[in-house]
Amino acid sequence: MVETRLALDDSHAVVAPEPADSASVVRGIMRLFARNDIWCLAEMPLRSGRRADLMGVDAKGRIVIVEIKVARGDLLGDGKWPDYLDFCDRFFWGLPPHLDRAPLESVDFRPDCCGIIVADGYDAEILRPAPLHPLNAGRRKTEIERLARAALRRHTGLLDPACAEMLRGE
């Protein structure tokens, strides 16, 4: 984790963590997932109109969604997260190390359905594995195809700026 040293005087220093942003949490989780053969896209639109912070596929073809929260108010105010459960086999909360995880143990956050990953800009750790809640095979196939097409559109846009214009409607 990135740290900042704050000098109190010449003989003492306090180490304070850098404020987390969602991009650094995403990067840490993507590194963890890559090591575990889970490949994902950030900001993946879902058919419900929601947008998953991270959506990916593991080596067994199971869909994983991670909802990133870097502020307590954002975590406590998120009432839409159960909508993601219809689009994945496993669901995780992704948080920076300093964020209080106690609310995720309450019944409102359904710990029986959700894993927890703590991440900074360098790496991540799974604190609570996400239980497997298998999607219907037809739904999984549809979502993996949508994910693959989104990844291919983004890749094409990176390779050819003329095609990048077509990404605007994603």
DOTI-172628 format. One record per residue: x, y, z of N, C-alpha, C in turn; residue in one letter. Coordinates in Angstrom, 3 decimals, decimal comma, padded with zeros to 6 digits. Layout:
% DOTI-172628
    n.east   n.north      n.up   ca.east  ca.north     ca.up    c.east   c.north      c.up  tidren
         X         Y         Z         X         Y         Z         X         Y         Z       a
...
% end
This chain:
% DOTI-172628
    n.east   n.north      n.up   ca.east  ca.north     ca.up    c.east   c.north      c.up  tidren
   000,838  -001,175   000,000   000,000   000,000   000,000   000,883   001,237   000,000       m
   000,488   002,259  -000,723   001,226   003,515  -000,774   001,042   004,236   000,546       v
   002,121   004,772   001,060   002,048   005,496   002,318   002,648   006,879   002,157       e
   002,193   007,798   002,969   002,735   009,136   003,012   003,276   009,371   004,409       t
   004,491   009,888   004,493   005,063   010,200   005,803   004,764   011,654   006,139       r
   004,183   011,846   007,294   003,872   013,183   007,778   004,829   013,494   008,920       l
   005,614   014,504   008,764   006,579   014,859   009,806   005,891   015,704   010,870       a
   005,959   015,241   012,105   005,426   016,018   013,221   006,472   017,000   013,715       l
   007,699   016,562   013,767   008,839   017,409   014,075   010,060   016,692   013,526       d
   011,252   017,141   013,855   012,457   016,540   013,292   012,687   015,101   013,733       d
   012,175   014,709   014,879   012,485   013,377   015,403   011,365   012,354   015,242       s
   010,177   012,778   014,828   009,050   011,858   014,736   008,359   011,978   013,386       h
   007,852   010,870   012,921   007,051   010,864   011,695   005,892   009,899   011,877       a
   004,785   010,236   011,295   003,602   009,388   011,325   003,370   008,889   009,909       v
   003,093   007,598   009,786   002,811   007,038   008,469   001,301   006,963   008,305       v
   000,798   007,607   007,258  -000,634   007,604   006,981  -000,873   006,998   005,603       a
  -001,901   006,189   005,467  -002,180   005,617   004,154  -002,662   006,689   003,180       p
  -002,279   006,517   001,913  -002,790   007,393   000,868  -004,296   007,157   000,750       e
  -005,039   008,193   000,446  -006,467   007,975   000,241  -006,681   007,031  -000,942       p
  -007,607   006,115  -000,788  -007,874   005,147  -001,857  -008,838   005,750  -002,861       a
  -008,637   005,385  -004,093  -009,628   005,709  -005,101  -010,036   004,410  -005,765       d
  -011,151   004,452  -006,459  -011,662   003,208  -007,029  -010,719   002,634  -008,078       s
  -010,003   003,483  -008,819  -009,076   002,969  -009,843  -007,969   002,129  -009,221       a
  -007,457   002,536  -008,069  -006,394   001,743  -007,442  -006,945   000,429  -006,883       s
  -008,161   000,448  -006,353  -008,773  -000,795  -005,859  -009,022  -001,741  -007,034       v
  -009,517  -001,208  -008,144  -009,729  -002,024  -009,345  -008,414  -002,653  -009,798       v
  -007,355  -001,853  -009,858  -006,053  -002,370  -010,303  -005,566  -003,507  -009,410       r
  -005,664  -003,343  -008,105  -005,238  -004,401  -007,191  -006,038  -005,681  -007,373       g
  -007,344  -005,536  -007,540  -008,193  -006,721  -007,730  -007,894  -007,382  -009,066       i
  -007,680  -006,597  -010,103  -007,372  -007,181  -011,410  -006,053  -007,960  -011,365       m
  -005,096  -007,487  -010,589  -003,834  -008,231  -010,439  -004,061  -009,552  -009,708       r
  -004,839  -009,516  -008,652  -005,176  -010,747  -007,934  -005,897  -011,720  -008,864       l
  -006,884  -011,229  -009,579  -007,639  -012,085  -010,483  -006,752  -012,646  -011,593       f
  -005,879  -011,845  -012,164  -005,004  -012,330  -013,239  -004,145  -013,494  -012,748       a
  -003,636  -013,397  -011,526  -002,840  -014,496  -010,967  -003,663  -015,773  -010,792       r
  -004,979  -015,599  -010,688  -005,871  -016,734  -010,466  -006,692  -017,071  -011,715       n
  -006,231  -016,618  -012,867  -006,850  -016,932  -014,159  -008,305  -016,489  -014,242       d
  -008,575  -015,314  -013,675  -009,881  -014,671  -013,821  -009,619  -013,386  -014,602       i
  -010,274  -013,236  -015,731  -010,032  -012,086  -016,609  -011,297  -011,245  -016,656       w
  -011,133  -009,944  -016,470  -012,313  -009,105  -016,307  -012,203  -007,778  -017,032       c
  -013,347  -007,136  -017,134  -013,474  -005,787  -017,670  -014,008  -004,888  -016,574       l
  -013,533  -003,665  -016,578  -014,075  -002,655  -015,669  -015,261  -001,974  -016,348       a
  -016,199  -001,512  -015,545  -017,345  -000,740  -016,030  -018,114  -001,480  -017,117       e
  -018,560  -002,684  -016,804  -019,291  -003,511  -017,763  -020,791  -003,248  -017,649       m
  -021,410  -002,728  -018,719  -022,866  -002,506  -018,692  -023,621  -003,838  -018,651       p
  -024,676  -003,874  -017,864  -025,525  -005,061  -017,767  -026,852  -004,780  -018,473       l
  -027,556  -005,814  -018,844  -028,840  -005,640  -019,536  -029,873  -004,938  -018,674       r
  -029,693  -004,951  -017,376  -030,638  -004,306  -016,467  -030,484  -002,784  -016,444       s
  -029,451  -002,286  -017,124  -029,172  -000,855  -017,089  -028,123  -000,494  -016,043       g
  -027,799  -001,419  -015,170  -026,735  -001,204  -014,189  -025,387  -001,375  -014,864       r
  -024,344  -001,004  -014,159  -022,982  -001,140  -014,667  -022,139  -001,763  -013,568       r
  -021,576  -002,943  -013,848  -020,725  -003,627  -012,869  -019,346  -002,966  -012,860       a
  -018,815  -002,692  -011,673  -017,478  -002,101  -011,573  -016,442  -003,022  -012,193       d
  -016,513  -004,306  -011,899  -015,675  -005,332  -012,526  -016,554  -006,538  -012,820       l
  -016,404  -007,081  -014,012  -017,104  -008,307  -014,370  -016,121  -009,174  -015,120       m
  -016,024  -010,434  -014,727  -015,059  -011,307  -015,368  -015,500  -012,747  -015,407       g
  -014,630  -013,553  -016,005  -014,887  -014,977  -016,164  -013,681  -015,744  -015,641       v
  -013,947  -016,767  -014,823  -012,855  -017,596  -014,310  -012,555  -018,739  -015,283       d
  -011,588  -019,560  -014,948  -011,141  -020,635  -015,840  -012,216  -021,695  -016,067       a
  -013,226  -021,756  -015,206  -014,305  -022,726  -015,373  -015,529  -022,115  -016,055       k
  -015,398  -020,884  -016,537  -016,501  -020,236  -017,238  -017,546  -019,626  -016,331       g
  -017,216  -019,429  -015,056  -018,152  -018,814  -014,115  -017,942  -017,302  -014,111       r
  -019,028  -016,591  -013,970  -018,995  -015,126  -014,004  -018,827  -014,581  -012,592       i
  -017,922  -013,614  -012,475  -017,628  -012,946  -011,208  -017,915  -011,460  -011,384       v
  -018,616  -010,873  -010,424  -018,825  -009,420  -010,397  -018,265  -008,894  -009,087       i
  -017,583  -007,738  -009,175  -017,070  -007,050  -007,990  -017,642  -005,640  -007,976       v
  -018,252  -005,273  -006,867  -018,741  -003,914  -006,646  -017,721  -003,207  -005,763       e
  -017,142  -002,127  -006,267  -016,092  -001,384  -005,573  -016,716  -000,266  -004,738       i
  -016,289  -000,172  -003,498  -016,704   000,920  -002,610  -015,471   001,462  -001,906       k
  -015,266   002,782  -001,960  -014,101   003,381  -001,303  -014,494   004,355  -000,196       v
  -015,794   004,559  -000,007  -016,268   005,465   001,044  -017,413   004,806   001,808       a
  -017,430   005,013   003,094  -018,452   004,408   003,949  -019,860   004,818   003,519       r
  -020,058   006,087   003,229  -021,378   006,562   002,815  -021,859   005,904   001,538       g
  -020,955   005,703   000,613  -021,296   005,043  -000,648  -021,684   003,583  -000,393       d
  -020,953   002,926   000,482  -021,260   001,535   000,824  -022,632   001,441   001,493       l
  -022,857   002,263   002,498  -024,109   002,191   003,247  -025,311   002,638   002,421       l
  -025,080   003,511   001,449  -026,176   004,025   000,636  -026,471   003,215  -000,611       g
  -025,742   002,128  -000,830  -025,926   001,349  -002,058  -027,048   000,339  -001,876       d
  -028,194   000,633  -002,436  -029,311  -000,293  -002,372  -029,491  -001,101  -003,648       g
  -028,675  -000,820  -004,662  -028,844  -001,478  -005,955  -028,037  -002,754  -006,107       k
  -027,108  -003,007  -005,199  -026,190  -004,120  -005,395  -026,869  -005,486  -005,549       w
  -028,023  -005,781  -004,922  -028,621  -007,105  -005,138  -028,988  -007,367  -006,608       p
  -029,169  -006,297  -007,394  -029,467  -006,463  -008,818  -028,347  -007,198  -009,553       d
  -027,129  -007,097  -009,060  -025,994  -007,744  -009,728  -026,025  -009,265  -009,576       y
  -026,679  -009,753  -008,555  -026,679  -011,193  -008,280  -027,311  -011,999  -009,411       l
  -028,177  -011,386  -010,194  -028,814  -012,078  -011,321  -027,888  -012,223  -012,526       d
  -026,681  -011,657  -012,443  -025,769  -011,652  -013,589  -024,437  -012,337  -013,297       f
  -024,316  -013,010  -012,154  -023,027  -013,616  -011,823  -023,202  -014,890  -011,004       c
  -022,144  -015,698  -011,043  -022,094  -016,900  -010,216  -021,492  -016,609  -008,849       d
  -020,653  -015,580  -008,808  -020,013  -015,141  -007,558  -020,009  -013,613  -007,521       r
  -020,272  -013,078  -006,322  -020,288  -011,628  -006,146  -019,350  -011,255  -004,998       f
  -018,525  -010,248  -005,236  -017,605  -009,731  -004,214  -017,819  -008,242  -004,003       f
  -017,551  -007,816  -002,797  -017,340  -006,401  -002,500  -015,840  -006,165  -002,593       w
  -015,421  -005,087  -003,240  -014,020  -004,698  -003,303  -013,832  -003,396  -002,545       g
  -012,961  -003,417  -001,536  -012,787  -002,265  -000,643  -011,315  -001,937  -000,447       l
  -010,998  -000,674  -000,153  -009,634  -000,357   000,248  -009,397  -000,828   001,681       p
  -008,146  -001,002   002,068  -007,846  -001,546   003,406  -008,411  -000,740   004,569       p
  -008,501   000,566   004,435  -008,925   001,399   005,573  -010,434   001,423   005,791       h
  -011,228   000,983   004,825  -012,679   001,099   004,944  -013,233   000,066   005,932       l
  -014,088   000,521   006,819  -014,707  -000,341   007,826  -015,573  -001,400   007,128       d
  -015,257  -002,664   007,367  -015,978  -003,774   006,736  -017,123  -004,307   007,591       r
  -017,302  -003,792   008,781  -018,333  -004,299   009,690  -019,731  -004,302   009,068       a
  -020,132  -003,267   008,308  -021,481  -003,315   007,727  -021,714  -004,533   006,819       p
  -020,654  -005,046   006,211  -020,798  -006,180   005,295  -021,136  -007,483   006,013       l
  -021,077  -007,466   007,342  -021,445  -008,647   008,126  -022,919  -008,628   008,514       e
  -023,599  -007,508   008,260  -025,009  -007,406   008,639  -025,891  -008,133   007,633       s
  -027,096  -008,473   008,055  -028,038  -009,213   007,216  -028,402  -008,419   005,954       v
  -028,369  -007,086   006,023  -028,688  -006,251   004,859  -027,719  -006,476   003,697       d
  -026,506  -006,875   004,010  -025,491  -007,085   002,987  -025,299  -008,566   002,646       f
  -026,174  -009,404   003,164  -026,248  -010,828   002,822  -024,882  -011,508   002,716       r
  -024,180  -011,648   003,835  -022,858  -012,270   003,807  -022,853  -013,685   003,239       p
  -024,009  -014,348   003,240  -024,097  -015,691   002,669  -023,981  -015,675   001,148       d
  -024,116  -014,502   000,540  -024,066  -014,367  -000,931  -022,819  -013,655  -001,425       c
  -022,096  -012,985  -000,537  -021,073  -012,043  -000,987  -019,708  -012,301  -000,368       c
  -018,693  -012,244  -001,197  -017,324  -012,292  -000,720  -016,799  -010,886  -000,488       g
  -015,618  -010,798   000,117  -014,978  -009,501   000,369  -013,531  -009,581  -000,090       i
  -013,136  -008,584  -000,880  -011,748  -008,428  -001,308  -011,271  -007,065  -000,839       i
  -010,097  -007,031  -000,232  -009,471  -005,773   000,159  -008,301  -005,547  -000,793       v
  -008,224  -004,329  -001,327  -007,202  -004,054  -002,339  -006,698  -002,625  -002,252       a
  -005,448  -002,467  -002,673  -004,896  -001,147  -002,913  -004,391  -001,167  -004,356       d
  -003,611  -000,194  -004,744  -003,163  -000,106  -006,120  -002,140  -001,134  -006,530       g
  -001,677  -001,946  -005,595  -000,607  -002,893  -005,879  -001,046  -004,344  -005,850       y
  -002,011  -004,664  -005,000  -002,407  -006,061  -004,855  -003,741  -006,119  -004,127       d
  -004,209  -007,335  -003,919  -005,479  -007,546  -003,228  -005,446  -008,874  -002,504       a
  -006,378  -009,012  -001,570  -006,507  -010,260  -000,812  -007,987  -010,552  -000,607       e
  -008,357  -011,804  -000,789  -009,729  -012,225  -000,522  -009,841  -012,496   000,971       i
  -010,669  -011,704   001,647  -010,881  -011,904   003,087  -012,019  -012,878   003,348       l
  -013,009  -012,862   002,474  -014,106  -013,819   002,577  -014,417  -014,288   001,155       r
  -014,240  -015,582   000,888  -014,551  -016,092  -000,455  -016,034  -015,894  -000,773       p
  -016,316  -015,665  -002,031  -017,710  -015,537  -002,467  -018,275  -016,920  -002,715       a
  -019,398  -017,228  -002,084  -020,007  -018,530  -002,333  -020,498  -018,633  -003,781       p
  -020,505  -019,830  -004,293  -020,972  -020,085  -005,652  -022,492  -020,193  -005,647       l
  -023,132  -019,357  -006,446  -024,574  -019,402  -006,678  -024,751  -019,495  -008,188       h
  -024,727  -020,727  -008,728  -024,686  -020,904  -010,181  -025,862  -020,272  -010,922       p
  -025,504  -019,561  -011,981  -026,505  -019,014  -012,882  -027,114  -020,141  -013,706       l
  -028,281  -019,900  -014,221  -028,872  -020,771  -015,219  -027,914  -020,798  -016,414       n
  -027,719  -021,969  -017,027  -026,740  -022,116  -018,114  -027,014  -021,160  -019,282       a
  -028,274  -020,964  -019,615  -028,613  -020,047  -020,702  -028,239  -018,610  -020,375       g
  -028,511  -018,191  -019,130  -028,165  -016,827  -018,702  -026,651  -016,650  -018,724       r
  -025,907  -017,658  -018,219  -024,447  -017,573  -018,195  -023,899  -017,426  -019,614       r
  -024,397  -018,219  -020,540  -023,941  -018,159  -021,932  -024,181  -016,764  -022,516       k
  -025,362  -016,232  -022,294  -025,691  -014,890  -022,795  -024,761  -013,835  -022,206       t
  -024,521  -013,898  -020,904  -023,680  -012,889  -020,254  -022,219  -013,012  -020,681       e
  -021,727  -014,231  -020,854  -020,342  -014,399  -021,309  -020,191  -013,863  -022,736       i
  -021,183  -014,098  -023,576  -021,128  -013,548  -024,937  -021,135  -012,030  -024,913       e
  -021,957  -011,438  -024,066  -021,990  -009,972  -023,950  -020,643  -009,431  -023,456       r
  -020,070  -010,124  -022,471  -018,775  -009,724  -021,928  -017,690  -009,829  -022,996       l
  -017,693  -010,926  -023,755  -016,700  -011,115  -024,818  -016,839  -010,038  -025,890       a
  -018,049  -009,741  -026,288  -018,248  -008,715  -027,322  -017,807  -007,335  -026,817       r
  -018,077  -007,026  -025,576  -017,629  -005,742  -025,014  -016,105  -005,674  -024,998       a
  -015,466  -006,774  -024,610  -013,998  -006,804  -024,574  -013,426  -006,635  -025,976       a
  -014,029  -007,301  -026,948  -013,545  -007,190  -028,328  -013,757  -005,779  -028,878       l
  -014,889  -005,155  -028,567  -015,120  -003,762  -028,988  -014,053  -002,848  -028,407       r
  -013,785  -002,997  -027,119  -012,782  -002,137  -026,483  -011,400  -002,380  -027,071       r
  -011,064  -003,627  -027,303  -009,761  -003,960  -027,879  -009,625  -003,360  -029,282       h
  -010,649  -003,497  -030,081  -010,628  -002,938  -031,433  -010,480  -001,417  -031,381       t
  -011,184  -000,791  -030,464  -011,078   000,663  -030,314  -009,679   001,111  -029,926       g
  -008,977   000,294  -029,153  -007,594   000,616  -028,791  -006,657   000,481  -029,991       l
  -006,919  -000,499  -030,830  -006,062  -000,747  -031,990  -006,327   000,221  -033,139       l
  -007,561   000,671  -033,286  -007,938   001,524  -034,405  -008,778   002,689  -033,909       d
  -008,189   003,873  -033,844  -008,941   005,039  -033,357  -010,212   005,316  -034,154       p
  -010,244   004,947  -035,424  -011,468   005,164  -036,210  -012,608   004,322  -035,662       a
  -012,314   003,165  -035,125  -013,349   002,307  -034,540  -013,722   002,763  -033,134       c
  -012,877   003,540  -032,512  -013,157   004,002  -031,146  -014,442   004,817  -031,096       a
  -014,797   005,491  -032,184  -016,044   006,253  -032,231  -017,247   005,354  -031,983       e
  -017,152   004,105  -032,404  -018,276   003,163  -032,257  -018,455   002,711  -030,811       m
  -017,501   002,970  -029,953  -017,580   002,563  -028,546  -018,460   003,493  -027,724       l
  -018,745   004,640  -028,214  -019,457   005,646  -027,428  -020,803   005,150  -026,894       r
  -021,451   004,260  -027,611  -022,761   003,771  -027,169  -022,700   002,608  -026,214       g
  -021,500   002,172  -025,838  -021,379   000,991  -024,968  -022,008   001,213  -023,633       e
% end
